[in-house]
Amino acid sequence: MIRVDLISKKCSMIRVDLISIKLISFQEVFVDQS
């Protein structure tokens, strides 16, 4: 149970990282276009 919990926490952290990276890259592209 503890192992599964740790794995799910890692997965959720990775998801948050990916989302933040997408947002940052999207902002950069948006700023470049304007």
JOHU-V566773 format. One record per backbone hydrogen bond with DSSP energy under -1.0 kcal/mol. CO is the residue of the C=O (numbers start at 0). NH is the residue of the N-H. Records with the same first field share a line. If there is no record, write none. Layout:
CO: NH ; NH
This chain:
0: 4
1: 5
2: 6
3: 7
4: 8
5: 9
6: 10
7: 11
8: 12
9: 13
10: 14
11: 15
12: 16
13: 17
14: 18
15: 19
16: 20
17: 21
18: 22
19: 23
20: 24
21: 25
22: 26
23: 27
24: 28
25: 29
26: 30
27: 31
28: 32
29: 33
